[in-house]
């Protein structure tokens, strides 16, 4: 063996399980990031840091002068003048820390992703075809950070909060990255699901894909509810101001603006989509009961149904109690958990050993 060959790292076989676990850790961190983001939004903390400093921003304010400088910047924006006029420095610190933690956690996710990726890559542990997916995940994470800043910047000049459009885009981008990572990780972990042949596999797979799209729409509508504070009105269920459809549903012109800027329409749409999601989950669960489903798929579908029931309860409770912080945060976490369960059910169906043609 030559000296040159001795100096090269010895590439081992692909280590799918270790890579999958690492990716799932990243998923858990993105899940936590979304929860922290929900707290940041609900406490109106997102505009407290008015500078984009990817490296210098890692450190918090280190002295009274720095605190005063940041507070002076905050006092120049509409949110302070229209919502928080007279806020003390102590109160400013209270909202600052949530936004700081949110940004710091995002940087930590990038680090937790990048360092193991480089280690697996240099050790030859990544199978052919997987590396481009991992690189794409990292690049998408960086773009998500930029999108977050674009969202925050929308609240610096002409409005006292961030744009509901950019807020929803930021949320959906985070969940797209989360879903991408989870799908790849679950594929590495779940190679094959043994069991008896089932009928109508294609139909069940198609139903789960449709549910995934419907759930994405419901989550997007929830982003508009959060962006417009639409949960603070019509705090009754199932009626809104005594009617199934609120009387001011179509008050804006052109009509399409009601879908994104009319708080009554935005809340109604979120309710309607949420109920449709629950009915769809229930229908798919009942359908799976009539199939010769292997235990793993049956368990996954039952977990999906349980999370759907929990999410409906959280949503109604959050509305009736006028959006208390703990329930509202749990409601967002429940949406991500439901999304995860739907992805897992779809992954199990795609990994069934026997063909499902009945």
N, C-alpha and C positions, 0 to 999 in steps of 0.2 A: 504494500500500500504506500502510495506516494505521500509526501508531506502536504501537497496541495489537497489531496483527497481527504486527508485527516483533518484539515482545517475547515472543511465544509460541514454544516450541520446535517446530521443523519435524519432524513425525512422518514417519519413513521407512517403507519396507515391512517386513513381518515378516522377521526374520533367524533362520530356523529352525536353520541350521547352527551359528551362533555360540551360540545358546541351548542347543542339544544338547551342544556341547562343554563349556559351562559346567556343565550338569547332570551330565555324565559326570565332570567334575573333582570335583563334590560326591559322586558315587558312589564315586570312588576314595578320597576322604577318609573316607567312612563305612566303607568296606572297611578302611582303616587303623585307624579307631576300633575296629572289632570285633577286630582283631588286638591292639591295645593293651589292650582289655578282657579278652581271653583271657590276656594276660600278667599283668594286674592280678589276675584271679581265681586263676590258677595259682600266683602268688607270695603269695597271701593278703594282698594289699595294699588291698583294697577298703574296709576299715573304718578306715583310718588317718586319714581326714579326717571329723570328726564334726560339721561345721558346713555348713549350706546358705547360701552367700553368693554369689549369682550375679555380683555386681559386685566386691565386696571380695575374693572368692576368686580373682580373676585374678592377684593378686600372691602370690608365695610368701612364707613366713616371712622377715622381713627382719632378724632379730636373735636372739640367744641366748634372750632372754626369751620371744619368741613361740614358738620351738621348744619350750621347756620347758612353755609353756602348752598347746600342742597335744598334747605327749606326756603331760601330766597327764590330759587328757581321755581319751586312748586307754587309759590305765591303769585307767580306771573301768569299761570294758566287759568282758563275759565272754571275748572272744577273748584279751585280754591275760592275764587271770587264769587261764584254762584251757589256753591254747595257748602263749602267749609270755611267761609270767611270767619276770621277770628280764631282759627285753630291754633292751639299752642304747639310749641316744639315737641312736647311730650306726646301729644296726640299724633303729630306728624311721624314721630318715631314708630308709633304703633302700626300705622299703615305701611311705613317704609319697610319694616322687617318682613312682612309677608311677600312683598314684591322682590325683595333681596333674596329671600329663601327660594322663591320660585325661579329666579334667574340662576342662582347658585346650583340648584338641583339640576337644571338643564345642562349646565357645564359638567356636572358630575356624571350625568348620563353619558355625555360624549366621551368622557375619560374612561368610564367603565366599559364602553363599547370599543373604543379604539385600542387600548392596550392589550386586551385578550385577542382581538382580531389580528394584531401584528404578531403576537406570540404564536397563535395557531398557524398563521401564514408562514412564518419563518421556520417553524418546525415541520412543515409539510403535512399538517393535520386536516387541511380543508380539501374535501374531494373536488374533483373537476366539475366546474359549472356552478359551484356554490360561492366562490370568491366574488364574482361580479354582483351577486345579490347582496352580499355583506357590504361591499363597497357602496352600493346604491343606498343601502340603509343609512350608512354614515353620512353620505352627502345629503340625503333627504333630511336627516336630523339637523345638519347645519343650515339648510334652507328654512327649516321650521323656526330656528332661532331668529333668522332674518325676518320671517313673516311675523313673528311675535313683536319685533321692534316696529314694523310697519303698522301693526295693529295699535300699539301704544301711542305711536306718533299721531294717530288720527284724533287723539283727544287733547292735543297741545294748543290748538289755535282757535277753532270756531265752535267747538262743542265742549260740554262739561263731562263727557264720558267718551269711551272709545266707540268706533263705528260697529254697529251690530253685524254688518256684512263682514268686516275684517275679523271680528271676534269669532263668528261662526266658521269662517275659513280657517282660522288658527286651530279651532277645536277639531274640525274635520281632518285637517292635515295631521294633527297629532294622532288621531284614531286610525288614519290610513297607515301611518308608519307603524303604529302598535299592531294593527291587523297583519301587515306585511311580515313583521318579525315573528308574530305568533304563528302565522301560517307556515313559515319556513321551519320554525322550531318544532312545531307539532308534526310536520312531515318527517323530520329527522328522528323523532321519538317513536312515532307510530308507523311501523312498517307494514303491518298486516293485521286485520281483525278476523280471527277465525269464527266460524259459525255456520249454521245451516243457510241454504239459499233463501233469499227473500224475494217477494214479488214487488214489482214497480219501483226498483231502485232509482231509475232515472227520474221518475215522478217525485220521489222523496228528495232527491238531490236538487231538482229544479225548485221544489217548494222551499227548501232551505236557502237557496240563492235568492229567491224572491223575498223571503223573510229578511235576509241580510240587507237587501236594498231598501226595503220598507223601514227597517230599524234605523238605517243610516238617515233616511228622510226624517224620522221622528227625532233623532238626535240633533239634526240640523235645525229643525223647528224649535227644539229646546234651546239651541244657541241664540236664536232670535228672541225667544222669551227672556233669556238672561240679559241679552243686550239691550232690550227695551224695558226691562223691569216689569214685564207684562204679568208676572205672577202676583203682583201686588194689587190687582183689581179682580173683580168677579171671583171672590173667594168663597164659592159655593160649588157643589157638585151634585147631580149632573147638569143642572140648569145654570145659565149665565144671565143674571138679572131677570130671572123668571122665565127665560126662554131657552130652548135648546140651542138656537143660533142667536148670538147677541144682536140687538137691533142696529148697532153701529158697525156691523161687520164690513160693510162696503162704503164707508164714508169718504174714502180718498179717491181722487181721480188723477191719472188713469187707474182703472180698477186693479191692475197688477200690483200697484204699490201697497195695497192692503195686505198682500201676502208677506210683506217684509217690513212695513213701517206702521201699520195700524195695530195697536196693542190688543184690541178686541179680537181681530182676525187672527193675529199671531197666536194668542192663547187658545182660541177655538181650534185652530189647525193642529196645534200640539196635542190637545185633548183627543181630537178625532184620530190622529195618527197613532197615538198611544193605545187607544181602544182597539184600533185595527191590528196593531202589532200583537196585543194580547189575544185577540180572537184568532189570529193566524197561528200563534204558538199553540193554542189549545187545539185547533183543528189538526195541525201537524202531529201533535202528541197523540190525539185520538186515532189518527190514521196509522201511526206507527204501532199502535196497540194491535191492529189487525194484520200486521206483517209478522213474518217469522224472524223477528229481529234478534240478533245475537245480544247477549247480556250487556256488552259494552255500549252498544248503540241505544238500547233501552234505557240504561242508566243515564246516558248523556241527554236523551230527550226528556227524561224526568227532571233532571237538574235544570234544563232549559225552562220547563214549565214552572218549576218552583221559583226560579229567579224572576220570571215574568209576573207571577202573582205578587212577589215581594215588591217589585218595581212599581206595579200599579198601586199598591198600598202606600208606598213612599210618596208617589206623585200626588195622590189625593190628600194625604196627610199634610204634605208641604203646602198645597194650595189652601186647604181649609184653615191652617194655622198661620197663614200669611207669611210664608217663606222664612221660617226660623233657620238659622245658619246650620245647625247639625243635620236637620232633615234635608235641607237643600243640598248639602254636600253628599250625604248618603244617596240622594236621588241621582246625582251625577255618577257616583261610583257604581250604583246599581245599573245604570245604562251601559257602562263599560263592561260590567260583569255579564250582562245579558248578551252583549255583542260577542264576548269571549266564548260564552256557551254555544252561541249559534255557530261560530267558526269551528269549535270543537266537534259539534254534531256533523257539520259538513265534512270535516276532515275524516271522521270515523266512517262516514258513508263512502268516501272516496277510497278508503283503505280496506273495504270489505273483501274477504278472500274469494267468496263465491260470486258469480254473476247474478244480478237480481233481475232476471227477465222472467216475468210470469205471464 
